[in-house]
Each structure stands twice: as structure tokens, then as C-alpha cells.
Amino acid sequence: MRLRDWTMAALAGAALLASNTASRAQTDVTMIGFGGANNLITWIAMDKGLFAKEGIKVTLDVTPGSQEQMQNMMAGKYNFATTAFDNIVAYTEGEGRDKLEGFDIVAIMGAHNGFNSVVVRPEINGYADIKGKAMAVDSPKSGYATMMYEIIKRKSGLVQEKDYSILQVGGTGARVKALKDGTAVIAAISSPDDQQMKAAGFKILGDAAIEIGAYQGSTYAVRKSWAKDNEKTVLAFVRGTVAAVDWLQANKAATLEVLRARVKGLDEATASIIYDGLLGPGGINRKGELNMKGIDTVLQLRKQAGSKVGGDASRYTDTSYLAKAIAK
């Protein structure tokens, strides 16, 4: 073999070895969340290489509801979850749809501040019209149910299970179905489903975050036991997520491209409405920081609804990983 041919072959072999080494160096990470634009930050981190830059490869699955999500997290099928902060409180206090032995899931970052609309069927003209009818929820004592109870009470004076019934169905997709088939007339619906339902003749009575005030909606969560044994991976996930939050704020046009690529059939005008909402009162947690005032609201609403609250925010959160990730 001539020297030039040998050199080229050696270089090719070295490049292949480096590529294989880089591939092996990436840690596979599993994640489960609810559907829709709630996942935009994660999609950006995946599609723009922000997770890859941190040495992790994330796969994201959609859960039909909080029950299945928490079951799968506790079974070790998933490493991370995006879930309502209220879900974490409910399951910690044994008030979820299951009693999960050894439950140790905590919120490590904030995702958004209650990015939901109050959506009703076309024949409903105001909150008072839901009297004697049903509201669709994921779970009566978790998710956004307690938030909706308070909004309805403030707007109409109606009280859950006295003036209207509660229909437990599951996540956003199930709540959309309940509204469409008429088994329920009102529900908290996230984007893009809220905008798509509006276009189909359903009504948006209000922005949940504006109606309720400070509120911690979706969070990034892990099992404490898993995180303790996998701190390097947790920090990589946090850094990639924070980078995606910053990227979203700086790149509207490119963010709309990611959103429309991930949500089929979404037109640019609706995508722009969703983007603006993410930067609004119920939108993203800047820098991934938990909204501590919003957490207080969640805990207070649970108390008002007669649910358990076993302590302050530290019982349900762990901010140490975000602090370490930012410090580095």
C-alpha cells in the first residue's frame, strides 16, 4: 500500500473510531410527558442538539394520564417526567389515583406557569351555564382540577360535586374527547388543542394563569433515589433544558418551525399565538426556575379543596440540581 493510501485509510479509521466513541459516550435518557406544546422546550433541546451537546440522547413518550405516568416512573421505565406540580403533591400525600409504595418523585425545575385555557362546549356561554353538568379532569385531587375548582368558584360561585359533577378521564387528549362527545362541558385544555378547539366552535372562557394568578403548572421531575445515583445525567439534562429555554426566547421564527414540525397541521398563525402564550403569564419558567409563589398557590388550593398538604415546598421539590448546573 502506498504511503498516501495508508495515511488516508488510517485517517478514515480514526474518524470512524472517534464517531463510534462519541456515540458510545452519549447516555440514553427516557422521558414521559403529556402531549402538545408543553413539550416544546424538550423538542428544541432534542432537535437543536442541546441535549447531545451535554452527552445525552433523550427519547420522549406521551402518557395518557398522570396515573400511567407515575406508575411508569416508579417502575423505572422512565428517568424524567414533565408533570403538573400538583400531581407530585397528590401522589406524595397518597391522594393520587394509585397508592405507590416508596413514592419519591420531586420537581427539580419549572416547565410552565399553568399554560392552560378554560375551554367549554359551544352551547356554554359562561361559567354559570355549567351548573348541573360535568367537568372533565385527569384526577379529582391532582393535576389542574383544584385550579379549575377555584376559577369556577370565583367566576360563578359554583362548587364542585355540589353544583356540577366531576368526570375523571385522564390527560388533555381524554379531556378533549369528553368535551367533543358531550360527556363534559368544561375542562382545562393546553395548547395547541385549545386553539384547535376554538377554531372548531368551542369557546375559551379564559386563560387559567390569568384567572388564578401565580401558579406553578408543569414541572420537570425525577425520582430522588435515581437522581442521587445519576447526578451527572441529571445535571446534563438540566443544562440542556435551560439552554433550550434560552434558545426559545431568542429564536421565535425557528421555534415556530420546530413547533409546526412536531405538531402536524398547525398553521403559522396558531403557532405564533402559542409562542406568545409561552412568553405570557402562564408561560415558560425562565431559566427553568420553579415559581415559588406559584407553588404556594398550588398548596393553598389543595388545602381549600380538602386535600392533604404535608409541609412546605421542600417536601415536593429539589432545587439543588438546577443550582449546581447553573454554577458550572
C-alpha positions in Angstrom: 0.0 0.0 0.0 1.4 3.4 -0.9 2.1 5.9 1.9 -0.7 8.2 0.8 -3.3 5.3 0.7 -2.2 4.1 4.0 -2.5 7.6 5.5 -6.0 8.1 4.1 -7.1 4.7 5.4 -5.6 5.5 8.8 -7.4 8.8 8.9 -10.7 7.2 7.9 -10.3 4.6 10.6 -9.5 7.2 13.2 -12.6 9.2 12.2 -14.8 6.1 12.4 -13.3 5.3 15.8 -14.0 8.8 17.1 -17.5 8.7 15.8 -18.2 5.4 17.4 -16.6 6.6 20.7 -18.8 9.8 20.6 -21.9 7.7 20.0 -21.0 5.3 22.9 -20.3 8.3 25.1 -23.9 9.5 24.8 -26.1 8.4 27.7 -29.6 7.2 26.8 -32.3 9.0 28.8 -36.0 8.2 28.8 -38.7 10.8 29.5 -42.5 10.8 29.7 -44.8 13.8 29.4 -48.3 14.9 28.3 -49.0 15.9 24.7 -49.0 19.2 22.9 -46.9 22.3 23.1 -46.0 21.5 26.8 -43.1 19.6 25.2 -41.7 22.4 23.1 -38.7 23.0 25.3 -37.8 19.3 25.2 -38.3 19.2 21.4 -36.0 22.1 21.0 -33.3 20.5 23.1 -33.7 17.3 21.1 -33.9 18.8 17.6 -31.2 21.5 18.0 -28.6 19.2 19.6 -28.7 20.9 23.0 -29.1 17.5 24.8 -26.5 15.9 22.6 -24.0 18.7 23.5 -24.4 17.6 27.1 -23.7 14.0 26.2 -27.3 12.6 26.5 -29.8 11.2 24.0 -33.4 11.8 25.1 -36.4 9.9 23.9 -39.9 11.3 24.9 -43.1 9.3 25.2 -46.6 10.7 25.7 -48.7 9.4 28.6 -52.4 9.0 28.5 -52.7 10.4 32.1 -51.0 11.0 35.4 -51.8 7.5 36.7 -49.9 5.8 34.0 -47.1 8.3 34.1 -46.5 7.9 37.8 -46.7 4.1 37.6 -44.1 4.0 34.9 -41.8 6.5 36.6 -41.9 4.4 39.8 -41.3 1.2 37.9 -38.1 2.7 36.4 -39.3 2.8 32.8 -38.6 6.5 32.6 -35.9 8.7 34.1 -37.6 12.1 33.8 -41.2 13.4 33.6 -42.9 16.6 32.8 -45.9 16.7 35.0 -48.1 19.1 36.9 -46.6 20.1 40.3 -49.9 19.3 41.8 -49.6 15.7 40.7 -46.4 15.4 42.7 -48.0 16.8 45.8 -51.1 14.5 45.4 -49.0 11.3 45.0 -46.6 12.3 47.8 -49.6 12.6 50.1 -51.2 9.3 48.9 -54.0 11.1 47.1 -53.2 10.1 43.5 -55.2 7.6 41.6 -52.8 4.9 42.9 -51.1 4.4 46.2 -47.5 4.0 45.1 -45.1 2.4 47.6 -41.9 4.4 48.2 -43.1 7.3 46.1 -40.1 9.7 45.9 -40.7 11.9 42.8 -39.8 15.5 43.2 -39.8 18.6 40.9 -36.3 19.8 40.0 -37.3 22.5 37.5 -40.3 24.5 36.4 -41.6 24.0 32.9 -44.5 26.5 32.7 -46.8 28.5 35.0 -50.2 26.9 34.2 -50.2 27.0 30.4 -53.9 26.1 30.0 -57.2 27.6 28.7 -60.6 27.1 30.3 -62.5 25.5 27.3 -66.2 24.9 27.1 -68.6 23.4 24.7 -70.3 25.7 22.1 -73.6 25.9 24.0 -72.0 27.2 27.2 -71.9 31.0 27.3 -70.4 31.5 30.8 -69.3 29.7 33.9 -72.9 29.7 35.4 -74.1 27.6 32.5 -72.1 24.6 33.7 -74.5 24.1 36.7 -75.8 20.6 36.7 -73.3 19.4 34.2 -69.8 17.8 34.3 -66.2 19.0 34.2 -63.6 16.7 32.8 -60.4 16.2 34.8 -57.3 14.0 34.9 -57.9 13.2 38.5 -60.2 14.9 41.0 -57.4 15.6 43.5 -54.5 16.2 41.2 -53.4 17.9 38.0 -55.3 21.1 37.3 -58.5 20.0 39.0 -58.0 22.2 42.1 -57.1 25.2 40.0 -60.3 24.8 38.0 -62.4 24.4 41.1 -61.1 27.8 42.3 -61.6 29.6 39.0 -65.2 28.3 38.6 -66.0 29.3 42.2 -64.5 32.8 41.7 -66.4 33.4 38.5 -69.8 31.9 39.3 -69.9 30.8 42.9 -70.5 27.2 41.8 -68.9 24.5 43.9 -67.6 21.1 42.7 -69.7 18.0 43.3 -72.5 20.2 44.6 -73.3 22.4 41.6 -71.5 20.4 39.0 -70.1 16.9 38.8 -66.5 15.7 38.2 -65.7 13.3 35.3 -62.3 11.6 35.7 -61.0 10.8 32.2 -57.2 11.4 32.0 -54.8 13.8 30.1 -55.5 16.5 27.6 -56.5 14.1 24.8 -59.1 12.4 27.0 -60.5 15.8 28.2 -60.8 17.0 24.6 -62.7 13.8 23.7 -65.0 14.3 26.7 -65.9 17.8 25.5 -66.4 16.7 21.9 -68.7 13.8 22.8 -70.6 15.9 25.3 -70.0 13.8 28.4 -68.4 17.0 29.9 -68.9 20.7 29.2 -65.8 22.3 30.6 -62.1 21.4 31.1 -58.6 22.8 31.3 -57.0 22.3 27.9 -53.4 23.0 26.9 -52.1 24.2 23.5 -52.4 23.5 20.7 -55.6 21.7 21.5 -57.3 24.8 23.0 -56.7 26.8 19.8 -57.8 24.0 17.5 -61.0 23.5 19.5 -61.7 27.2 19.3 -61.4 27.0 15.6 -63.9 24.1 15.6 -66.5 26.2 17.5 -65.7 25.5 21.1 -65.2 28.5 23.4 -62.3 29.7 25.6 -63.6 31.4 28.7 -60.3 32.5 30.0 -56.5 31.9 30.4 -56.1 29.8 33.5 -52.9 31.6 34.7 -54.5 35.0 34.4 -57.6 33.8 36.2 -55.8 32.1 39.1 -52.7 34.3 39.4 -49.3 33.0 40.3 -49.3 29.2 39.7 -46.7 26.5 39.2 -48.1 24.3 36.4 -45.9 21.7 34.7 -42.5 20.7 36.2 -39.6 18.5 35.3 -39.4 15.7 37.8 -37.3 12.8 38.8 -37.2 10.1 41.5 -34.9 11.2 44.3 -33.3 7.8 44.5 -32.5 7.6 40.8 -31.2 11.2 40.7 -28.9 10.6 43.6 -27.2 7.7 41.7 -27.2 9.5 38.4 -26.3 13.1 39.2 -24.1 13.6 36.1 -27.0 12.7 33.9 -29.4 14.9 35.8 -27.1 17.9 35.5 -26.7 17.2 31.8 -30.5 17.1 31.4 -30.9 20.4 33.3 -28.2 22.2 31.4 -29.7 21.1 28.1 -33.2 22.2 29.2 -32.1 25.6 30.4 -30.3 26.1 27.1 -33.5 25.3 25.3 -35.5 27.8 27.3 -32.9 30.5 26.4 -33.0 29.4 22.8 -36.8 29.6 22.5 -36.8 33.2 23.8 -34.1 34.3 21.3 -35.4 32.5 18.2 -39.1 33.0 17.5 -39.1 32.1 13.8 -37.0 28.9 14.3 -39.1 27.9 17.4 -42.2 28.1 15.2 -40.6 25.8 12.7 -39.9 23.2 15.5 -43.4 23.5 16.8 -45.0 23.1 13.4 -42.8 20.2 12.5 -43.8 18.4 15.7 -47.5 19.3 15.7 -48.8 18.3 12.3 -51.4 20.5 10.7 -50.6 23.5 12.8 -50.7 26.7 10.8 -48.3 29.6 11.4 -50.8 32.0 12.9 -51.8 29.5 15.6 -48.2 28.5 16.2 -47.5 32.2 16.8 -50.3 32.5 19.3 -48.9 29.5 21.2 -45.4 31.1 21.2 -46.7 34.4 22.5 -48.6 32.5 25.2 -45.4 30.7 26.3 -43.9 34.1 26.9 -47.0 35.3 28.8 -48.3 35.0 32.4 -48.9 31.2 32.2 -45.8 30.6 30.0 -42.4 29.1 30.5 -40.4 29.2 33.7 -37.5 31.4 32.8 -34.2 29.7 33.3 -36.2 26.7 34.5 -36.6 28.1 37.9 -39.6 26.9 40.0 -42.2 29.6 40.6 -42.1 29.5 44.5 -45.1 31.9 44.8 -47.0 29.7 42.3 -46.1 26.6 44.4 -47.6 28.3 47.4 -50.8 28.8 45.4 -50.9 25.2 44.5 -50.6 24.1 48.1 -53.1 26.6 49.3 -55.7 25.5 46.7 -55.2 21.9 47.7 -55.9 22.8 51.3 -59.0 24.7 50.3 -60.2 21.7 48.4 -59.8 19.5 51.5 -56.7 17.7 50.2 -53.6 16.9 52.1 -50.5 19.1 52.2 -47.8 17.6 54.4 -45.3 20.5 54.5 -43.8 23.4 52.6 -42.3 23.3 49.1 -39.1 21.5 50.1 -41.2 18.3 50.7 -42.0 18.2 46.9 -39.0 19.8 45.3 -35.2 19.6 45.0 -33.6 22.8 43.5 -30.1 21.6 44.2 -29.6 20.2 40.6 -30.5 23.4 38.9 -28.2 25.4 41.3 -25.3 23.0 40.5 -26.0 23.1 36.8 -26.0 26.9 36.6 -22.9 27.2 38.8 -21.0 25.0 36.4 
